[in-house]
Amino acid sequence: VQLQASGGGLVEAGGSLRLSCRASGVNFKLHPIGWYRQAPGKQRELVGDISSSHVTNYSDSVKGRFAISRDNVWNTVYLQMNSLKPEDAAVYYCKIAARGRDFWGRGTQVTVSS
């Protein structure tokens, strides 16, 4: 199982970014996918996730600003981030739970300038 996250970059506060995470080696449509982030000096935290039936769940810190969606044809999950704040800056990771364990992507850096 491999996950490849992309789409990170530098954005001004108030701006938007869309991250993508493409999975291979797994029956993608069957599994929930989570987005996590880790800022320097902080623990990795859940941003949100999406179930196999497209039900989404978000942390309070991003609720109303971020949206997760998935495309089971392209084995890809998206994280649309709007109204970005400096505190959203972090390395963002995607994770899939499959075959009894978690698989993580390598992460993509999001930097938000104030």
C-alpha positions as CSV (number, residue, x, y, z in Angstrom):
1,V,0.0,0.0,0.0
2,Q,1.4,3.4,-1.0
3,L,0.0,6.9,-0.4
4,Q,1.2,9.9,-2.2
5,A,0.2,13.3,-0.8
6,S,0.6,16.5,-2.8
7,G,-0.6,20.0,-3.2
8,G,1.1,21.7,-0.3
9,G,2.8,25.1,-0.6
10,L,2.9,28.6,0.6
11,V,-0.3,30.6,0.9
12,E,-1.3,33.8,2.5
13,A,-3.6,33.8,5.5
14,G,-7.2,33.7,4.2
15,G,-6.2,31.8,1.1
16,S,-7.0,28.3,0.0
17,L,-5.2,25.1,-0.9
18,R,-6.3,21.7,-2.1
19,L,-4.3,18.7,-1.0
20,S,-4.5,15.4,-2.8
21,C,-3.6,11.9,-1.6
22,R,-3.6,9.1,-4.1
23,A,-3.5,5.5,-2.9
24,S,-2.2,2.4,-4.7
25,G,-2.0,-1.3,-3.7
26,V,-5.3,-1.3,-1.9
27,N,-9.0,-1.6,-2.7
28,F,-9.4,2.1,-2.0
29,K,-13.2,2.3,-2.0
30,L,-13.5,0.0,0.9
31,H,-11.4,1.9,3.4
32,P,-11.7,5.1,5.4
33,I,-9.1,7.8,4.8
34,G,-7.8,10.3,7.3
35,W,-6.0,13.6,7.0
36,Y,-3.6,14.5,9.8
37,R,-1.2,17.3,10.4
38,Q,1.9,17.9,12.5
39,A,3.3,21.3,13.3
40,P,6.8,21.8,14.6
41,G,7.0,20.8,18.3
42,K,3.5,19.5,18.3
43,Q,1.9,16.1,18.2
44,R,0.3,14.8,15.0
45,E,-3.4,15.5,15.1
46,L,-6.4,14.4,13.2
47,V,-7.7,17.0,10.8
48,G,-10.6,15.0,9.5
49,D,-11.6,11.7,7.8
50,I,-13.9,10.3,5.3
51,S,-15.5,6.9,5.4
52,S,-16.0,4.4,2.6
53,S,-19.6,5.8,2.3
54,H,-18.3,9.4,2.1
55,V,-19.3,10.4,5.6
56,T,-16.9,13.0,6.9
57,N,-15.7,14.1,10.3
58,Y,-13.7,17.1,11.2
59,S,-11.8,18.5,14.1
60,D,-13.3,21.5,15.7
61,S,-10.3,23.6,14.6
62,V,-11.1,23.2,10.9
63,K,-14.8,22.6,10.9
64,G,-16.5,24.9,8.4
65,R,-13.2,25.8,6.7
66,F,-11.9,22.4,5.4
67,A,-13.7,19.8,3.4
68,I,-12.7,16.2,2.6
69,S,-13.9,14.4,-0.4
70,R,-12.9,11.2,-2.2
71,D,-12.8,9.9,-5.8
72,N,-13.0,6.1,-5.8
73,V,-12.3,6.0,-9.6
74,W,-9.0,7.7,-9.2
75,N,-8.2,6.3,-5.7
76,T,-7.7,9.8,-4.4
77,V,-8.9,11.7,-1.4
78,Y,-8.9,15.5,-1.3
79,L,-8.6,18.1,1.4
80,Q,-9.9,21.4,0.4
81,M,-8.6,24.1,2.8
82,N,-10.2,27.5,2.8
83,S,-9.7,30.6,5.0
84,L,-6.3,29.3,6.0
85,K,-4.8,30.6,9.2
86,P,-1.2,30.7,10.3
87,E,-2.0,28.0,12.9
88,D,-2.9,25.7,10.0
89,A,0.7,25.6,8.9
90,A,2.0,22.0,9.3
91,V,3.0,18.9,7.4
92,Y,-0.2,17.2,6.3
93,Y,-0.4,13.5,6.0
94,C,-3.0,11.1,4.8
95,K,-3.6,7.7,6.3
96,I,-5.5,4.6,5.3
97,A,-6.4,1.8,7.6
98,A,-6.2,-1.5,5.7
99,R,-5.1,-5.1,6.2
100,G,-5.1,-4.6,10.0
101,R,-2.7,-1.7,10.1
102,D,-2.3,2.0,9.2
103,F,-0.5,3.2,6.2
104,W,0.8,6.7,6.0
105,G,1.8,9.0,3.2
106,R,5.0,11.0,3.3
107,G,3.3,14.3,4.0
108,T,3.1,17.6,2.2
109,Q,4.1,20.9,3.7
110,V,1.6,23.7,4.1
111,T,2.9,27.2,5.0
112,V,0.6,30.0,5.8
113,S,2.0,33.6,5.9
114,S,0.3,36.2,8.1
